[in-house]
Amino acid sequence: MNIEKVTNADKTVFTLSGRLDTVSAPKLQEVLIPELSNVKVVELNFTDLAYVSSAGLRVLLMGVKTATAKGSQQIISGVSPDIMEIFEMTGFADILQITQ
Amino acid sequence: MSVFSLRSKILCIVMAFLSVIGMAFVLYSLYTTKNYKVLRLEGITKTIEFETEKVNKTIAEIERFSVVFAIGAHLCYEAKSKSLGEEIVLNFLESFPVPIGGGFWFTPYAYDKKTLREGFYALRDRETGGVKLDATFFIDEYDYHSQLWYTEIASKVKLSNEVAWTKPYKDDTGSFALMTTAGSGIFDEKGVLQAISTVDWGIDDVAKNLTSIKPTPCSFVLLCDPENDYIIANTRAISDVGKSVSGLTFNPTDSSIELDDVTYIAFTRQLDNGWLLSVYLPDTEIYCEIEDRNEVYTLLIAVVSLIMLFFAYLLISSFVNKPLKRLTEGVQKLGSGDLDVSIEVTSRDEMGLLAKTFNSMTIQLRESIESKARVVAEKERIEAELNVAQRIQASMLPCIFPPFPDRAEFDLYALMVPAREVGGDFYDFYLIDEDHLAVVIADVSGKGVPAALFMVITKTLLKNSVLSGKSAGEVFDIVNTLLCEHNDANMFVTAFMGIYEISSGNFTYVNAGHNPPLLRRSGGEYARLPMKPGFVLAGMAGMQYKQSDTTLHSGDVLYMYTDGVTEAMNSDRQLFGEARLVTACNKYKGNSVKDFISGIKSEVDAFAQGVDQADDITMLILKISGSTR
């Protein structure tokens, strides 16, 4: 998985491509969690993401919890129907902030 | 072998150095030879000079003596005393030992008008060395005025006032020694010759001394009197002695001559009495001594070089080859697995250093291998413990099928294949009471020991809650809250649970983010069990889980699975997917529960084409038989 980072004032955008699974989830955790403490809004662009495993879901959950604690926002954009199905099936669709 | 070539290389280097030194020496000797040649020529010239100077001294003495005799003749004439004449010749001859005889001779009627011949002559006795008067020359029968020596000297002194030398001649008075005579004249006031003096000089010894000059084995000496055309000595051809100089096949004054195809270099010097001394050296011989010496030196250098090479060979053998051999043996031993090998260090050079390094390397290697062995042992211990953990985990899942052989209303079968030693998936089923059956399938996020521990907690909490008689939705609410309490690792569980009321066929179920099970109504196809979505367990505290319900009839089959099934991957990174799963389920729908599960598993395995299983694969099937009690 590749992570590209673009910081713009109070907003950071991470563009993810490939698979967010057991191997790549720690990489995202490493950059996402500290960033949620630094900026107001962190956007995760999932346009080029093919798959999210339960390990990936765990990082997203950690992100939601961190954002709540630090008063920042974690927004997920560009979610494909396949991934949206995973989010819906696992109930993550209810707790994640998902935009088009 | 390489060892040999190393030695050869070193030897070649040593040989190259020796060759360079040898060549330098040859160049140096060529340079010095040139100097030696100059010195050699100078040496020969000096020798000849020295020998001729000695003779010149004698010549000077004799000439002086002849003058003295001439003066004596004049005194004798003035005094008209014969006894004075006798005294003069005896005394002078006695005082000067070189001549063999000497005297003075008056010209006809010069002594007085009545005396035709008058003179005095003394002779040295060959045996005793004593001198005595010799009167035999003054007898009447002997007319000295007509003798050759007399006329020769008289005519010469008349021409010039210098001392005259006769042609060498053989003494015919008995000794046959080779002689020459020096003479001076005394003149009256009118310039008429009054008398001549003669000093007889035996030149055999002189000639012998001069001809003994022999710088090289084939050199020869020529002593001649060119003025009188007389060869005094020729060591090359003794028969030439006494012959005339002009009879020689070469000119004695030439600086180099050719005789019998041999070129001779001439060293020529004239003596004060006009004699010519020539020493002839074959040109091949002049420098042969030096050249011979050079040859000897070259040979010596070659021999010394060979000896040095031999010693170098021995030294290299002892300093390089033997330690190398020991090292090689050590390395071979080490290679064959003997880690206790140690090489004896005897030298302090690079070889010794190498041996020391080798020894410390083997020690380090030994230590490293020992520590590796410890690590491996530790790892094996952990693996063994994990295997134990896996067995414990497996034993926690119901694994005896059919689990309720006395219940004919339903049939159950399950399978859990962990991806690692211990997995995060589990299934469970138990009778809450005689009329209620609970089925659970769940997947803990992550794998390994943490997931397994989390799984154990979840499973226990679920079972405890269900057995307390709560509804499915209430159970999930409670368990979620409990799991959230101490979940610093942010783990979570997706789970599906259903409670089947056997008597009524009512099936209430709740889902916490898990894959929806597939339901097949009797005679139909597999399709998703419709349900309200719910969030994962342990994800967020205070979640409310809504339960759904349906009625299961005889022949209905509920198939529950974890994402390890749908997310099994092949080498093209494609996922097995729900669509393939539904197809596979329909393919095996007529089979028994056990064959159905193994059929699905074989489909998944066939799809994965040997790619390593990434996640636990767990399946649980519930089939309603319908025959109620």
Contacts between the chains, C-beta under 8 A, distances in Angstrom:
chain1	res1	chain2	res2	distance
A	19	B	573	8.0
A	21	B	614	7.8
A	22	B	446	7.7
A	22	B	447	7.3
A	22	B	614	7.4
A	51	B	575	7.4
A	53	B	563	7.8
A	53	B	567	7.1
A	53	B	615	7.7
A	54	B	443	6.6
A	54	B	445	4.3
A	54	B	446	7.5
A	54	B	492	7.9
A	54	B	494	7.0
A	54	B	563	7.0
A	55	B	445	6.2
A	55	B	446	6.2
A	57	B	445	6.7
A	57	B	492	7.5
A	57	B	536	7.4
A	58	B	445	4.6
A	58	B	446	7.0
A	58	B	490	5.9
A	58	B	491	7.0
A	58	B	492	6.4
A	61	B	490	6.1
A	61	B	492	6.4
A	61	B	536	7.7
A	61	B	539	5.4
A	61	B	540	7.7
A	62	B	490	4.7
A	64	B	540	7.9
A	65	B	490	7.0
A	65	B	540	7.9
A	88	B	533	5.8
A	89	B	513	6.6
A	89	B	514	7.6
A	89	B	515	6.4
A	89	B	516	6.8
A	89	B	533	6.6
A	90	B	494	5.9
A	90	B	513	3.3
A	90	B	514	7.6
A	90	B	533	7.9
A	90	B	535	7.3
A	90	B	536	5.6
A	91	B	512	7.0
A	91	B	513	4.5
A	91	B	533	5.2
A	91	B	534	5.0
A	91	B	535	3.3
A	91	B	536	6.1
A	91	B	539	7.8
A	92	B	513	7.0
A	92	B	535	7.1
A	92	B	536	7.5
A	93	B	533	7.4
A	94	B	533	7.6
A	94	B	535	6.0
A	95	B	535	6.2
A	95	B	539	7.3
A	95	B	540	6.2
